[in-house]
Structures are given as structure tokens and as C-alpha cells.
Amino acid sequence: MHRIVRRIKGGSSNILRKEFPELLKLSSLWTHSYYVSTIGAAEEAIEKYIEAQRGV
């Protein structure tokens, strides 16, 4: 799973940096973490994860 996430983040980073050259100044667009769950995931768990990422 981590390989898929890494490819998505890398690919989207390349696309965004081509469209918005000012992003080239940033060392990274994404954090190294990610969240994966089934469709039945509890909304509360997702909200907690997002709130925790804001502190990264």
C-alpha cells in the first residue's frame, strides 16, 4: 500500500509543481504519513487523524 501512496503523492507533486512553479521552493508538498481504511470507517476516526496531521 505504501508504494501506491508514494506514487500518488509523487505524481501529484510533479503535476502541481509544473502548474505552480512557486511550489518548487518547498522541499516537500506532502507529509510522509497517510491514512487508509475501508469504506465502513468511522467518521470520528478520520476527523481525529486529520486533526493530528495539522500538528505535523
Secondary structure, DSSP 4 states (H G I P E B T S, - for coil): -HHHHHHHHHHHHHHHHHH-GGGGGSS-SS-S------TT--HHHHHHHHHHHHT-
